[in-house]
Amino acid sequence: MSAEPDGRRIGYRYAEQHQPPDPVRASDVAVTTFEHVFEVDSRLMERWVLQQQFPNWDSLRIMNSRHDHLAWMHRHFADRVVTGSELLAEVEREDRP
């Protein structure tokens, strides 16, 4: 443990940093832990994907930077951006006889 200049100890609270809030079910396949953070229920992925534990601050950092990352990906790799509603409409058109 280190100390502040005034002598107070600075401690690292492992559980506080690594244990996210209890998940709240958002749908059959999604949960939310932090406000506006929706995740696939990890129990649905355990069979195929080894689950990693992230510190709370890192989960929030990733969530807060997702729009910047997506914008970067679009600038560098996308010829055009397609919305989900456009994809659904295309699938519906293909399903019609």
C-alpha positions, 0 to 999 in steps of 0.5 A: 500500500502506498500513502498520500502526502498527508500520511493517509493510506491508499488501498486498492479495493479489489472486489470494488474494482472487479465485481460489477453490480448485479446484472438485471435481466433486460431480455431473454438473452441480454442483461444490464449491469451499468446504466446503458450497458447491455451485454449478452448473458454470459451464461449463453456463451460459456460453452463456446467462449472462455469468459474474461473478467474485466475491472469495472473501470475497463468495462466502462472505458470500453463502453464509453469509447465504442462510438469513437471506435465504430467511427474509426472502423467506418472511416477506414474499412466501410465503403458505406454504412448500412442500417439494421432496418435496411438489412431487414427490409432486404431479407424480407424482400428476398423471402417474398415469393 
